């Protein structure tokens, strides 16, 4: 049994969990993580009037010089769009606004707005060398489908390098690990959440897996929900329609070399629907998919045995 230490709090509108294998370093790592998340929020938030992303969305087609942090976040989002054939598209900002998800989830309200399809990620021009981004007039970016997973990867690597110990960073269930893992790997609870997103403990069936490196991400349609015009809505939007996706899966969990890759694949699987298990298998991605009726389907490589216990001191 390996002793580790953990801290839990909230940032970026979601839950944050940090675990380190050296308990002495927990406080300093947590302070560094908080600082990093604050920088990301200032750059990438769609809900802050003073964020870089908000200014970019308001530029009406003019090239905008952006920070390296926002440029990197957008590069990850565009790469995810290409890898998923557009199933994950950062130009869904207008569609998200139209269905009512235009503020922190805790403030989302019921109303009635017209549907807006995604404009298409290929229209966005990112010049990494020049440090500029051009977003066509009328297009609004939303990095919510990729940013948390990217930040988890970035933060885990930064903390592991700084502290020289094993680190796990989880942002709303998007989990990245770096450094030397505990014996048997990091014990990760894969939760098929069927109740409110902030319910403690989460409700629904779960499995426990051991993660030795890379990342693990879960996307689902049951946790972040609200109503509009008498219809139940959720935050996973199909870019082709601008509407919340209607998927045979209620939860998809994927393991990959990075949390960003895992999250792009899990979200795309919800959008792609019935053929998702085959799509994930062809890409060599271990996954656990839960159908709307609760039946669990796994792809090759998904572990069938629980991970060894990891003792965590809060």
C-alpha positions as CSV (number, residue, x, y, z in Angstrom):
1,X,0.0,0.0,0.0
2,X,1.4,3.4,-1.0
3,X,0.8,6.5,1.0
4,X,-0.2,9.6,-0.9
5,X,-1.8,13.0,-0.1
6,X,-4.7,14.7,-1.8
7,X,-6.4,18.1,-2.0
8,X,-9.9,18.8,-3.3
9,X,-11.4,22.2,-4.3
10,X,-13.1,24.0,-7.2
11,X,-11.8,26.1,-10.1
12,X,-12.7,26.6,-13.8
13,X,-16.3,25.9,-12.8
14,X,-15.5,22.3,-11.9
15,X,-14.0,20.0,-9.2
16,X,-10.3,19.9,-8.8
17,X,-8.4,17.0,-7.3
18,X,-4.6,16.9,-6.8
19,X,-2.8,13.8,-5.5
20,X,1.0,13.6,-4.9
21,X,3.1,10.6,-3.8
22,X,5.1,12.8,-1.4
23,X,2.7,14.2,1.2
24,X,5.3,16.8,2.3
25,X,4.9,18.5,-1.1
26,X,1.1,18.7,-1.3
27,X,0.7,22.3,-0.1
28,X,3.4,23.7,-2.4
29,X,2.1,21.7,-5.4
30,X,-1.5,22.9,-4.6
31,X,-0.4,26.5,-4.6
32,X,1.3,26.1,-7.9
33,X,-1.7,24.3,-9.4
34,X,-4.0,27.1,-8.2
35,X,-1.8,29.7,-9.8
36,X,-1.7,27.8,-13.1
37,X,-5.5,27.3,-13.2
38,X,-6.0,31.1,-12.6
39,X,-3.8,31.9,-15.6
40,X,-5.7,29.4,-17.8
41,X,-9.0,30.9,-16.6
42,X,-7.9,34.4,-17.5
43,X,-6.9,33.2,-21.0
44,X,-9.5,30.6,-22.0
45,X,-12.8,31.3,-20.1
46,X,-15.9,31.8,-22.2
47,X,-17.7,33.1,-19.2
48,X,-15.4,35.9,-18.2
49,X,-15.8,39.4,-19.8
50,X,-12.1,40.1,-19.3
51,X,-10.7,36.8,-20.7
52,X,-8.5,36.6,-23.8
53,X,-11.0,34.3,-25.4
54,X,-13.9,36.7,-24.9
55,X,-11.8,39.4,-26.6
56,X,-11.0,37.1,-29.5
57,X,-14.6,36.1,-30.0
58,X,-15.5,39.9,-30.2
59,X,-12.8,40.7,-32.8
60,X,-15.2,40.4,-35.7
61,X,-12.7,38.7,-38.1
62,X,-9.7,40.8,-37.2
63,X,-6.4,39.0,-36.4
64,X,-5.7,39.1,-32.7
65,X,-2.4,38.7,-30.9
66,X,-2.8,36.1,-28.2
67,X,-0.7,34.7,-25.4
68,X,1.3,31.5,-25.8
69,X,-1.1,29.9,-23.3
70,X,-4.3,30.6,-25.4
71,X,-2.5,29.7,-28.6
72,X,-1.5,26.4,-27.1
73,X,-5.1,25.7,-25.9
74,X,-6.5,26.6,-29.3
75,X,-3.9,24.4,-31.1
76,X,-5.0,21.4,-28.9
77,X,-8.7,22.2,-29.8
78,X,-8.0,22.3,-33.5
79,X,-5.9,19.1,-33.3
80,X,-8.9,17.4,-31.6
81,X,-11.2,18.6,-34.3
82,X,-9.0,17.2,-37.0
83,X,-8.5,13.9,-35.2
84,X,-12.2,13.4,-34.7
85,X,-13.3,14.5,-38.1
86,X,-15.0,17.5,-36.6
87,X,-17.0,15.7,-34.0
88,X,-15.2,17.8,-31.4
89,X,-15.3,21.4,-32.8
90,X,-14.2,24.6,-31.0
91,X,-16.5,26.7,-33.1
92,X,-19.6,25.5,-31.1
93,X,-19.6,28.7,-29.0
94,X,-22.7,30.2,-30.6
95,X,-24.5,26.8,-30.4
96,X,-23.7,26.6,-26.7
97,X,-25.0,30.1,-26.2
98,X,-28.2,29.3,-28.1
99,X,-29.1,26.3,-25.9
100,X,-28.5,28.4,-22.8
101,X,-25.0,27.3,-21.7
102,X,-23.6,30.8,-21.9
103,X,-22.4,31.2,-18.3
104,X,-20.9,29.0,-15.5
105,X,-23.0,25.9,-15.3
106,X,-24.3,26.7,-11.8
107,X,-26.0,29.8,-13.4
108,X,-27.4,28.2,-16.5
109,X,-31.2,29.0,-16.7
110,X,-34.1,27.9,-18.8
111,X,-35.1,30.1,-21.7
112,X,-35.8,29.8,-25.4
113,X,-33.3,30.7,-28.1
114,X,-32.8,29.8,-31.7
115,X,-30.5,26.8,-32.6
116,X,-27.1,27.6,-34.0
117,X,-25.0,25.1,-35.8
118,X,-21.2,25.1,-35.5
119,X,-19.5,27.3,-38.1
120,X,-16.6,24.8,-38.7
121,X,-13.2,24.6,-37.2
122,X,-11.4,24.9,-40.5
123,X,-12.3,28.6,-40.6
124,X,-10.1,29.4,-37.7
125,X,-6.6,30.6,-38.5
126,X,-3.9,30.1,-35.9
127,X,-0.5,31.5,-36.6
128,X,1.8,30.0,-34.0
129,X,4.9,31.7,-35.3
130,X,3.3,35.2,-35.4
131,X,1.2,34.6,-32.2
132,X,-2.1,35.6,-33.8
133,X,-5.5,34.1,-34.3
134,X,-8.2,35.0,-36.7
135,X,-11.8,34.0,-36.0
136,X,-14.4,34.9,-38.7
137,X,-17.0,37.4,-37.8
138,X,-20.0,35.7,-36.2
139,X,-18.0,32.7,-35.0
140,X,-17.6,32.1,-31.3
141,X,-15.1,29.7,-29.9
142,X,-15.7,27.5,-27.0
143,X,-12.7,25.5,-25.6
144,X,-14.7,23.6,-23.0
145,X,-14.5,20.3,-24.9
146,X,-10.7,20.2,-24.7
147,X,-9.3,22.8,-22.3
148,X,-9.8,21.0,-18.9
149,X,-8.1,17.9,-20.2
150,X,-5.3,19.9,-21.7
151,X,-4.8,21.8,-18.5
152,X,-4.7,18.5,-16.5
153,X,-1.9,17.2,-18.8
154,X,0.0,20.5,-18.5
155,X,-0.4,20.8,-14.8
156,X,0.5,17.2,-14.0
157,X,3.7,17.5,-16.1
158,X,4.6,20.8,-14.5
159,X,4.1,19.6,-11.0
160,X,5.9,16.3,-11.5
161,X,8.9,18.1,-13.0
162,X,9.0,20.7,-10.2
163,X,8.3,18.4,-7.2
164,X,10.1,15.3,-8.6
165,X,7.3,13.0,-7.4
166,X,4.3,11.2,-8.7
167,X,1.4,13.6,-9.5
168,X,-2.3,13.1,-10.4
169,X,-4.4,16.1,-11.5
170,X,-8.1,15.6,-12.1
171,X,-10.4,18.4,-13.4
172,X,-14.0,17.4,-13.5
173,X,-13.0,13.8,-14.0
174,X,-10.5,14.6,-16.8
175,X,-7.4,12.9,-15.2
176,X,-3.7,13.2,-16.1
177,X,-0.8,11.6,-14.3
178,X,2.9,12.3,-14.5
179,X,6.1,11.3,-12.6
180,X,6.7,8.0,-10.9
181,X,3.3,6.3,-10.2
182,X,2.5,4.4,-7.1
183,X,2.9,0.6,-7.1
184,X,0.2,-0.8,-9.2
185,X,-0.6,2.5,-10.8
186,X,-2.9,5.3,-9.8
187,X,-6.3,4.0,-8.6
188,X,-9.0,5.8,-10.7
189,X,-12.7,5.5,-10.1
190,X,-14.5,5.5,-13.4
191,X,-18.0,6.8,-12.6
192,X,-21.1,6.5,-14.7
193,X,-22.7,9.6,-13.1
194,X,-26.5,9.5,-13.3
195,X,-27.3,12.2,-10.7
196,X,-26.4,15.9,-10.3
197,X,-22.8,16.8,-11.2
198,X,-21.9,18.0,-7.7
199,X,-23.6,15.1,-5.9
200,X,-21.4,13.6,-3.2
201,X,-20.8,10.7,-3.5
202,X,-21.7,10.5,-7.2
203,X,-24.5,8.2,-8.0
204,X,-24.3,5.4,-10.6
205,X,-22.3,2.3,-11.4
206,X,-18.5,2.6,-11.4
207,X,-15.3,0.6,-12.0
208,X,-11.8,1.1,-10.7
209,X,-8.7,1.0,-12.9
210,X,-5.0,1.4,-12.5
211,X,-3.4,4.2,-14.5
212,X,0.4,4.2,-14.9
213,X,0.8,7.1,-17.3
214,X,-1.0,9.4,-19.8
215,X,-4.6,10.3,-19.1
216,X,-8.2,9.1,-18.6
217,X,-11.3,11.0,-19.5
218,X,-15.0,10.5,-19.1
219,X,-17.7,12.3,-21.1
220,X,-21.4,11.9,-20.5
221,X,-24.9,13.3,-21.1
222,X,-26.5,12.7,-17.7
223,X,-24.7,15.0,-15.2
224,X,-24.8,18.6,-16.6
225,X,-28.4,19.0,-17.6
226,X,-31.0,21.8,-17.7
227,X,-34.4,22.4,-19.4
228,X,-35.4,24.7,-22.2
229,X,-38.9,25.0,-23.7
230,X,-39.9,21.8,-21.9
231,X,-37.0,19.8,-23.3
232,X,-34.1,18.3,-21.3
233,X,-30.7,19.5,-22.6
234,X,-27.1,18.7,-21.8
235,X,-23.7,20.2,-22.6
236,X,-22.4,17.8,-25.3
237,X,-23.3,19.4,-28.6
238,X,-23.3,17.8,-32.0
239,X,-21.5,20.4,-34.2
240,X,-23.6,19.2,-37.2
241,X,-26.9,20.2,-35.7
242,X,-26.1,22.7,-32.9
243,X,-28.2,20.6,-30.6
244,X,-27.3,18.4,-27.6
245,X,-26.2,15.1,-29.0
246,X,-28.7,12.2,-29.0
247,X,-26.4,9.2,-28.4
248,X,-26.9,5.5,-27.6
249,X,-24.3,6.0,-24.9
250,X,-24.8,7.9,-21.7
251,X,-21.1,7.7,-20.6
252,X,-17.9,7.0,-22.5
253,X,-14.5,6.7,-20.7
254,X,-11.2,6.5,-22.7
255,X,-7.6,6.0,-21.8
256,X,-4.9,7.5,-24.0
257,X,-1.3,8.8,-24.1
258,X,-2.6,12.2,-22.9
259,X,-5.8,13.3,-21.1
260,X,-6.5,15.7,-24.0
261,X,-6.5,12.8,-26.5
262,X,-8.6,10.7,-24.1
263,X,-11.2,13.5,-23.7
264,X,-11.4,14.3,-27.4
265,X,-12.1,10.6,-28.1
266,X,-14.6,10.2,-25.3
267,X,-16.6,13.3,-26.5
268,X,-16.4,12.2,-30.1
269,X,-17.7,8.8,-29.3
270,X,-20.9,10.3,-27.9
271,X,-21.3,12.4,-31.0
272,X,-20.5,9.5,-33.4
273,X,-23.1,7.2,-31.8
274,X,-23.6,3.5,-32.5
275,X,-20.3,3.0,-34.3
276,X,-18.1,4.5,-31.6
277,X,-16.8,1.3,-30.1
278,X,-15.5,0.2,-33.5
279,X,-14.0,3.7,-34.1
280,X,-12.2,3.6,-30.7
281,X,-11.0,0.1,-31.4
282,X,-9.6,1.0,-34.8
283,X,-7.6,3.7,-33.0
284,X,-6.2,1.4,-30.4
285,X,-7.9,3.3,-27.5
286,X,-9.0,1.3,-24.5
287,X,-12.5,2.4,-23.6
288,X,-15.6,1.7,-21.4
289,X,-18.9,2.7,-23.0
290,X,-22.2,2.6,-21.0
291,X,-25.4,2.4,-23.0
292,X,-28.5,4.4,-22.0
293,X,-30.0,1.1,-20.6
294,X,-26.9,0.6,-18.4
295,X,-25.2,-2.1,-20.5
296,X,-21.4,-1.8,-20.4
297,X,-19.3,-2.3,-23.6
298,X,-15.5,-2.2,-23.5
299,X,-12.8,-2.1,-26.2
300,X,-9.6,-4.1,-26.3
301,X,-7.1,-3.1,-23.7
302,X,-9.6,-1.9,-21.1
303,X,-8.6,-3.6,-17.8
304,X,-10.9,-6.2,-16.4
305,X,-9.4,-6.3,-12.8
306,X,-9.5,-3.6,-10.1
307,X,-6.4,-1.7,-9.2
308,X,-4.6,-2.2,-5.9
309,X,-5.6,0.0,-3.1
310,X,-3.9,3.4,-2.7
311,X,-4.1,5.0,0.7
312,X,-4.7,8.8,0.3
313,X,-4.4,11.2,3.2
314,X,-6.7,14.2,2.6
